[in-house]
């Protein structure tokens, strides 16, 4: 089918995502009439309407939904082919793209990829830090071969293998009323102001739900973007922070703060390695196995060396 070339398929996917031909054209830096013409050619060749056009945009027909799904698969395979062929041209025997959530990148993922890189020097690994929902979507759409994130997110049918675990804890100043406890429940922190760490939406949503169940508000006094910054706010006695215990360990020790583990069930987090159910290249398969082996070598709750 001549009209179903990679450029036309990429434009069609843009229309599917934007639900508007003009918006898709702006995104792909092409005039709207050219996008409309390519889609009309695909419809003529297929003998079926792919879009329902309206004044405010477009909607996909059942045939359009089917094409969109296959188009993503085809472009994913083409992108992977180009990446791997390009890597061979540069003397690299494969290329694996990894999306990792903020906590995974801050704690254990770079070290584990480093172990793999030492063993398979001919394989190039690209690591990108993404929001947790972007990790899942990136793997689902084929922009990443492997995703690593907390399993609290909807994995949308992706294959998931257990990876590292961590545990959320409360970071407080030594003079804080909670500093002398060995562990505590999240509900015990709700009488005090918290630091909000932006970009960790699943963790914040989980805490808001737990606060609502307890019948108390979750009060954020200040908003920061990193665990390091959150610990410095705690050191200034402005608020307490709930962070991954393993991630905050070195910072907390340097600032002389106290870590009090949370005993709530949701505070023990399981990270997973997410992949699509089929089509992993051999280098990606090797990386998945290496990540699993690195995780199994670390006891639950122990800091990653």
Secondary structure, 3 states (H helix, E strand, C coil): CCCCCHHHHHHHHHHHHHCCHHHHHHHHCCCHHHHHHHHHHHHHHHCCCCEEEECCEEEECHHHHHHHHHHHHHHHHHHHHHHHHHHHHCCCCCEEEEEECHHHHHHCHHHHHHHHHHHCCCCEEEEEECCHHHHHHHHHCCCCCEEEEECCCCCCCCEEEEEEEEEEEEEECCCCCCCCCCEECHHHHCCCCEEEECCCHHHHHHHHHHHHHHCCCCCEEEEECCHHHHHHHHHCCCCEEEEEHHHHHHHHHHHCCEEEEECCHHHEEEEEEEECCCCCCHHHHHHHHHHHHHHHCCCCCCCCC
